[in-house]
């Protein structure tokens, strides 16, 4: 039986047809994946991500089906794929899911063709994406889109207004315009949520707090280089539960929520392009590691330079390759570790496996929060230099699996 002939099947028909081998479970899965995709691919992007697993499990189910096979056994094998769009509690109750957890737009009701007699209300067997609140992720994507649109208007503009802040770091009209816009959007969507940004500070008090850096990498932005981004994080009860980095000049976006994995996708979104999951492998000895450190020595205190120098001396490779023990104000400014990497933040170099560790010093919460879940969901680790998971101590150490404690020990004073 071909896919076109399966379209009329109701919720109970596939079970009997599979048992009698008139149609295979693979054909049923394939047809329903195609039908969902034909309505709106964005609604079921996670189904697309897991399509291969779903089809493989369906193949295993076909092998298991026999006259004496029990529905529950077959369904259990298919559910093991983790991404099936059909089945409720048994094979005889095959149905479409009427809502879907997915990576692009969060939880969404599927369109009306999936509702009505014979289809029921599908019950997801474990949330495919594992999101704690997919509505927040969908909002973060909208905020990132908004920031990207504003940033593009200013990027490489001939008369970009810039000035130096009290700490000597640059700020542009774009930084301020983005932060104002995102704060207004948060106020509209969640009036009771708090907000803190690099340019205008904290607003409100709540157990939910959005932490933003309108343009991280302002110097690169001013120079017309692509390694800059908007950092968006959500903190709940003191724990960062969402992180997103949107880099429109690189055409990339990274995001993560606890328990969902870390992902990289196109910026802006292209529903036809699957996001890629970031997965780190276990590291080895910190002495063989490559580490990025930022900012350069002239912008560090004497204590910070000593910490950076110990890590640089104790690892195999350091980016940038400098004498971290001294500050030479006449030296030309070095390139930051992410330059030319296709990334825009040192922590993302860790999450993508391009370096083994990254130390960020003199940082605010807005520089750190968004990348914490991305690194951790990829399999890496984060802490400040005392080993605490805090964003308010000015230091952040990100490392691949198995290296974190070694590097913390290395960073400690020899005394």
VMD Tcl script that draws the C-alpha trace (Angstrom):
set ca {
  {0.00 0.00 0.00}
  {1.46 3.37 -0.99}
  {1.55 6.54 1.08}
  {-1.31 8.11 -0.91}
  {-3.60 5.22 0.00}
  {-2.88 5.55 3.71}
  {-4.28 9.08 3.96}
  {-7.86 7.99 4.71}
  {-6.96 5.65 7.56}
  {-8.64 6.36 10.90}
  {-7.17 5.82 14.36}
  {-7.85 2.10 14.56}
  {-7.25 1.01 10.98}
  {-3.41 1.00 11.02}
  {-3.28 -1.54 13.82}
  {-5.23 -4.18 11.89}
  {-3.50 -3.38 8.61}
  {-0.06 -3.69 10.23}
  {-1.00 -6.97 11.91}
  {-2.20 -8.41 8.62}
  {0.84 -6.97 6.84}
  {-1.22 -4.93 4.36}
  {0.88 -1.92 5.34}
  {4.09 -1.56 7.30}
  {4.63 0.57 10.37}
  {7.37 2.35 8.43}
  {4.85 3.39 5.76}
  {2.46 4.69 8.39}
  {5.15 6.71 10.14}
  {6.48 8.07 6.85}
  {3.05 9.08 5.58}
  {2.13 10.89 8.76}
  {5.46 12.66 8.98}
  {4.93 13.88 5.42}
  {1.38 15.00 6.14}
  {2.46 17.04 9.16}
  {5.33 18.54 7.21}
  {2.93 19.52 4.42}
  {0.78 21.57 6.79}
  {3.53 23.54 8.51}
  {7.06 22.19 8.99}
  {7.75 24.62 11.84}
  {5.09 23.06 14.05}
  {6.81 19.71 14.01}
  {10.46 20.50 13.60}
  {11.38 18.12 16.39}
  {9.60 15.36 14.50}
  {11.84 16.12 11.57}
  {14.89 16.06 13.81}
  {13.93 12.62 15.04}
  {12.44 11.24 11.84}
  {15.28 8.81 11.26}
  {14.92 7.40 14.76}
  {11.15 7.13 14.35}
  {11.46 5.26 11.09}
  {14.12 2.97 12.50}
  {11.88 2.12 15.44}
  {8.98 1.52 13.10}
  {11.15 -0.92 11.21}
  {11.87 -2.75 14.45}
  {8.13 -2.81 15.15}
  {7.47 -4.37 11.74}
  {9.84 -7.19 12.61}
  {8.05 -7.71 15.92}
  {4.52 -7.77 14.52}
  {3.02 -11.25 14.30}
  {-0.34 -12.80 14.97}
  {0.55 -13.27 18.62}
  {2.35 -9.96 19.09}
  {0.88 -7.79 21.82}
  {0.10 -4.16 21.08}
  {1.97 -2.89 24.12}
  {5.19 -4.63 23.11}
  {5.17 -3.08 19.66}
  {4.30 0.37 20.94}
  {7.02 0.19 23.58}
  {9.62 -0.51 20.90}
  {8.36 2.36 18.78}
  {8.26 4.76 21.71}
  {11.89 3.99 22.41}
  {12.72 6.11 19.36}
  {11.72 9.16 21.39}
  {10.13 11.10 18.57}
  {7.11 9.30 17.17}
  {4.18 11.41 16.08}
  {1.69 8.59 16.46}
  {0.42 6.32 19.21}
  {-1.34 6.95 22.50}
  {-1.51 3.97 24.81}
  {-1.56 1.05 22.41}
  {-1.16 0.24 18.76}
  {-4.93 0.07 18.33}
  {-5.11 3.71 19.36}
  {-2.71 5.07 16.76}
  {-3.32 8.81 16.48}
  {-1.65 12.05 15.60}
  {-0.41 14.17 18.44}
  {-2.69 17.17 18.68}
  {0.07 19.23 20.21}
  {3.80 19.11 19.71}
  {6.86 20.14 21.69}
  {9.43 21.34 19.22}
  {12.66 23.26 18.99}
  {11.56 26.25 16.95}
  {8.25 27.51 18.31}
  {7.76 25.66 21.59}
  {4.55 23.81 22.41}
  {1.96 24.31 19.68}
  {-1.46 22.96 18.88}
  {-1.40 21.09 15.61}
  {-3.85 22.36 12.95}
  {-7.40 21.10 12.66}
  {-6.67 18.22 10.23}
  {-5.29 16.33 13.24}
  {-8.42 16.76 15.33}
  {-11.88 15.23 15.07}
  {-13.37 11.73 15.08}
  {-10.83 8.94 15.01}
  {-7.87 11.05 16.01}
  {-8.55 11.88 19.65}
  {-6.04 13.85 21.70}
  {-2.58 12.34 21.32}
  {-0.53 11.95 24.46}
  {3.19 12.63 24.05}
  {5.25 9.84 25.58}
  {7.69 12.04 27.43}
  {8.25 15.54 26.10}
  {10.34 15.15 22.99}
  {12.30 18.32 23.60}
  {12.15 18.09 27.38}
  {11.53 21.82 27.71}
  {10.65 23.21 31.12}
  {8.58 25.97 29.53}
  {8.67 26.03 25.76}
  {6.68 29.30 25.69}
  {9.74 31.02 27.17}
  {11.94 29.56 24.44}
  {9.52 30.77 21.77}
  {9.59 34.23 23.34}
  {13.39 34.20 23.42}
  {13.45 33.46 19.69}
  {11.10 36.39 19.07}
  {13.27 38.67 21.20}
  {16.34 37.50 19.27}
  {14.59 38.23 15.97}
  {13.73 41.70 17.24}
  {17.30 42.36 18.34}
  {18.69 41.06 15.05}
  {16.48 43.41 13.05}
  {17.60 46.46 15.03}
  {21.26 45.46 14.98}
  {21.27 45.01 11.21}
  {20.13 48.61 10.76}
  {23.20 49.86 12.62}
  {25.83 47.29 11.64}
  {28.40 48.83 9.28}
  {26.35 52.04 9.12}
  {28.53 54.96 7.99}
  {27.69 57.21 10.97}
  {27.28 54.85 13.91}
  {27.17 56.82 17.15}
  {29.65 55.46 19.72}
  {31.13 56.54 23.02}
  {33.22 55.12 25.85}
  {31.63 54.16 29.16}
  {33.21 54.84 32.55}
  {35.00 51.47 32.45}
  {36.53 52.32 29.08}
  {34.43 49.86 27.08}
  {32.55 51.17 24.03}
  {28.80 51.50 23.66}
  {26.76 52.33 20.57}
  {23.31 53.60 19.70}
  {22.49 50.02 18.72}
  {23.26 48.67 22.22}
  {20.82 51.08 23.78}
  {18.12 50.74 21.14}
  {18.12 46.94 21.42}
  {18.03 46.91 25.21}
  {15.13 49.40 25.28}
  {13.18 47.36 22.73}
  {13.72 44.02 24.48}
  {12.84 45.46 27.87}
  {9.61 46.85 26.42}
  {8.75 43.47 24.86}
  {9.34 41.65 28.16}
  {7.16 44.20 29.96}
  {4.38 43.56 27.44}
  {4.64 39.76 27.51}
  {5.38 39.28 31.22}
  {4.73 42.49 33.19}
  {5.78 40.94 36.48}
  {9.16 39.65 35.24}
  {12.32 41.49 36.23}
  {14.93 42.61 33.72}
  {18.62 43.46 33.89}
  {20.73 44.68 31.01}
  {24.27 45.93 30.61}
  {23.33 49.44 29.53}
  {20.41 50.43 31.77}
  {20.75 48.12 34.76}
  {18.01 46.36 36.72}
  {14.27 46.92 36.55}
  {11.78 45.22 38.86}
  {12.04 42.38 41.35}
  {10.74 38.90 40.65}
  {11.64 35.23 40.91}
  {11.86 35.40 37.10}
  {14.55 37.68 35.71}
  {15.61 38.23 32.11}
  {19.32 38.97 31.69}
  {20.37 40.64 28.44}
  {23.43 41.91 26.67}
  {22.14 43.82 23.67}
  {25.42 43.55 21.78}
  {28.13 41.35 23.22}
  {31.29 42.15 21.31}
  {30.62 45.83 20.75}
  {34.20 46.44 19.61}
  {33.74 43.87 16.84}
  {30.38 45.45 15.96}
  {31.99 48.88 15.63}
  {34.84 47.45 13.54}
  {32.39 45.83 11.13}
  {33.51 42.33 12.14}
  {30.88 39.57 12.44}
  {31.82 38.16 15.88}
  {29.13 39.90 17.96}
  {25.76 38.77 19.22}
  {22.77 39.41 21.45}
  {22.78 37.37 24.67}
  {19.40 36.46 26.18}
  {18.94 34.51 29.41}
  {16.10 33.73 31.77}
  {16.85 33.16 35.44}
  {14.23 31.58 37.71}
  {14.70 31.47 41.47}
  {18.37 32.23 40.98}
  {18.98 29.49 38.40}
  {19.49 30.19 34.69}
  {16.85 28.13 32.89}
  {17.23 29.43 29.34}
  {20.11 30.72 27.29}
  {20.21 32.05 23.73}
  {22.93 33.66 21.64}
  {21.90 35.21 18.34}
  {24.62 36.24 15.89}
  {22.98 37.61 12.72}
  {26.24 38.64 11.05}
  {27.41 35.02 11.37}
  {24.01 33.64 10.39}
  {23.93 31.45 13.51}
  {21.96 31.09 16.71}
  {22.64 28.88 19.75}
  {20.18 28.00 22.52}
  {19.54 25.62 25.39}
  {17.29 24.92 28.33}
  {18.09 22.44 31.11}
  {17.29 18.87 30.06}
  {16.76 19.71 26.39}
  {20.26 19.64 24.91}
  {22.22 22.50 23.36}
  {21.45 23.46 19.78}
  {22.83 25.54 16.94}
  {20.65 26.64 14.06}
  {20.47 29.25 11.33}
  {19.80 32.91 12.01}
  {17.21 33.84 10.94}
  {15.37 30.56 11.23}
  {14.99 28.42 8.14}
  {12.47 25.60 8.77}
  {14.12 23.51 6.07}
  {17.46 23.51 7.93}
  {17.67 21.17 10.91}
  {19.32 22.55 14.04}
  {22.44 20.70 15.10}
  {22.83 19.34 18.61}
  {26.06 20.16 20.39}
  {27.64 17.21 22.21}
  {31.05 17.26 23.85}
  {33.24 14.22 24.44}
  {35.12 13.64 27.68}
  {38.37 15.51 28.04}
  {41.69 14.31 29.35}
  {44.51 16.08 31.13}
  {44.27 19.85 31.52}
  {47.98 20.07 30.68}
  {47.08 19.08 27.12}
  {44.16 21.49 26.88}
  {43.60 24.54 24.72}
  {42.16 27.47 26.67}
  {40.84 30.86 25.65}
  {41.21 33.81 28.02}
  {39.62 37.26 27.76}
  {40.02 40.22 28.10}
  {43.74 40.89 27.45}
  {46.21 41.74 30.24}
  {45.96 45.57 30.11}
  {42.28 45.32 31.05}
  {42.89 42.97 33.98}
  {43.86 43.61 37.57}
  {47.15 42.28 38.89}
  {45.32 39.42 40.62}
  {43.44 38.53 37.45}
  {46.63 38.58 35.39}
  {48.24 36.17 37.84}
  {45.31 33.75 37.49}
  {45.39 34.01 33.70}
  {49.17 33.49 33.67}
  {48.90 30.31 35.75}
  {46.29 28.84 33.41}
  {48.27 29.88 30.34}
  {51.44 28.30 31.73}
  {49.69 25.10 32.81}
  {47.90 24.30 29.54}
  {49.19 23.39 26.10}
  {47.66 26.25 24.11}
  {46.27 29.65 25.04}
  {44.24 32.02 22.86}
  {45.31 34.71 22.35}
  {48.96 33.73 22.71}
  {50.22 36.48 25.04}
  {52.38 36.99 28.08}
  {49.51 37.07 30.55}
  {51.70 38.01 33.50}
  {52.35 41.60 32.38}
  {50.31 44.45 30.98}
  {51.83 46.46 28.15}
  {49.49 49.36 27.37}
  {51.44 50.13 24.18}
  {50.91 46.65 22.70}
  {48.41 46.45 19.83}
  {45.05 45.00 20.89}
  {44.96 41.24 20.31}
  {42.24 39.37 18.49}
  {39.70 37.77 20.80}
  {39.59 33.95 20.88}
  {36.44 33.68 18.77}
  {37.78 35.75 15.86}
  {37.46 33.79 12.63}
  {35.94 30.78 14.39}
  {32.36 31.12 13.14}
  {31.42 31.80 16.75}
  {31.15 34.96 18.82}
  {31.79 34.06 22.48}
  {34.57 32.08 24.09}
  {32.07 29.86 25.91}
  {30.60 28.85 22.57}
  {34.06 27.72 21.51}
  {33.87 25.30 24.44}
  {30.31 24.19 23.62}
  {31.29 23.48 20.01}
  {34.52 21.68 20.94}
  {36.87 24.24 19.37}
  {38.70 24.87 22.64}
  {38.73 22.87 25.86}
  {38.12 25.77 28.23}
  {37.46 29.49 28.39}
  {38.10 31.97 31.20}
  {36.19 35.26 31.16}
  {37.28 37.89 33.69}
  {35.78 41.23 34.70}
  {32.39 40.03 33.47}
  {28.86 40.95 34.44}
  {25.88 38.57 34.62}
  {24.82 39.68 31.12}
  {28.16 38.43 29.74}
  {27.79 34.99 31.32}
  {24.20 33.90 31.93}
  {23.10 33.11 28.37}
  {25.96 30.74 27.62}
  {25.74 28.73 30.86}
  {22.96 26.33 29.76}
  {24.44 26.05 26.27}
  {27.79 24.85 27.61}
  {26.25 22.63 30.28}
  {23.68 21.04 27.97}
  {26.48 20.29 25.50}
  {28.18 18.36 28.31}
  {30.54 21.02 29.66}
  {30.77 22.75 33.01}
  {30.63 26.27 34.44}
  {31.57 27.98 37.68}
  {33.29 31.07 39.00}
  {36.84 30.70 40.23}
  {35.67 29.54 43.67}
  {33.75 26.66 42.09}
  {30.32 28.21 42.63}
  {27.68 28.52 39.91}
  {27.40 32.28 40.26}
  {27.26 35.03 37.65}
  {27.95 37.97 39.97}
  {31.57 37.44 40.98}
  {33.15 38.82 37.80}
  {34.74 35.55 36.68}
  {33.48 32.60 34.67}
  {35.29 29.39 33.82}
  {33.77 27.14 31.17}
  {35.33 23.76 30.49}
  {34.76 20.52 28.65}
  {33.97 17.28 30.49}
  {36.57 16.15 33.00}
  {38.69 19.31 32.97}
  {36.92 21.78 35.22}
  {38.33 20.86 38.62}
  {41.82 20.45 37.18}
  {41.66 24.00 35.84}
  {40.22 25.42 39.07}
  {43.10 23.83 40.97}
  {45.56 25.25 38.45}
  {44.08 28.74 38.79}
  {44.55 28.80 42.57}
  {47.45 30.70 44.02}
  {50.51 28.47 44.55}
  {50.60 29.79 48.08}
}
mol new
graphics top color blue
foreach p $ca { graphics top sphere $p radius 0.5 }
foreach p [lrange $ca 0 end-1] q [lrange $ca 1 end] { graphics top cylinder $p $q radius 0.2 }
display resetview
